[in-house]
Amino acid sequence: MDNHFNTPAEVIDLSIKACENKTRLPLGKMILLGIMAGAFIAFGGATSSTAAHAVENVGVARALAGCIFPVGLMLIVFLGGELFTGNCLIIMDVFDKRVTWGGLFRDLFIVFFSNLIGALCVDLLIVYSGNLNYSGGLLGAYTIKVAVGKIAISPLQGITSGILCNILVCLAVLMATSARDIAGKVWAIFFPICAFVVGGFEHCVANMFYIPAGILASLNPAYVAKAEEAYGITAEQIATLTPLHSLANFIPVTLGNMLGGMIFVGLPLYLIYKKNWENK
């Protein structure tokens, strides 16, 4: 009987070949695929926020968001896209001597800022579409609250939460590679991504949607007033919603995502399935 999935060793082989091809993409194609991926993740963030914004129980709200957010990675896997967090797995190609360290960081640099462009496009579309007006502007207030909370995290929290997040994201990417049919890939993606959302872990590309959306929402006095009324958000907290202050989240979370994908997933799986441990 034929297997309906690839073995772990086969998954790592397929991933290494796919990651090598990623670093060989023409610059224009890499940028376009990065923009698409950023937009797809932003769609997951926007729609999950819309679903969860009026749910008072935090656990239920996160569970609901976790059921919707995985659509972002599904779109990337099925339609194509270059995602910064998933591309941290290129570390396996570096240890396999297929890609240089320079090639790895070139890819991550280009894809990171391409993801940002895609997410910002969706931010603008969501804000000007009137989506944040739901529930009498409560969704706009919720968007502000989420951004304020993300900017307020400590560097240590950003790094550790980023590590936890990208362990699950990279495992989702690899599990999708293990499945050989679309239904299997859907479920392989769904559970790890749902787990990271429910856990409240930090994903730098998702935050490219959440934080700029909060900054834009804070420019609307009605949303600000609703945020003060519903969540007790203060003027001092609103004042932190700036691109400069957002670096307090992006820098540690991005570093944590890189560590999670490279050190906690890519490297150990490479050592297990590809390294020749025989004494010579």
Buried (B, 14 or more C-beta within 10 A) or exposed (E): EEEEBBEEEBBBBBBBEBBBEBBEBEEEEBBBBBBBBBBBBBBBBBBBBBBBBEBEEEEEBBBBBBBBBBBBBBBBBBEEBBBBBBBBBBBBBBBBEBBEEEBBEBBBEBBBBBBBBBBBBBBEBBBEEEBBBBBEBBBBBBBBBBBBBBBEBEBEBBBBBBBBBBBBBBBBBBBBBBBEEEEBBBEBBBBBBBBBBBBBBBBBBBBBBBBBBBBBBBEBEBBBBBBBEBBEBEEEBBEBBEEEBBEBBBBBBBBBBBBBBBBBBBBEBBEEBBEEEEEE
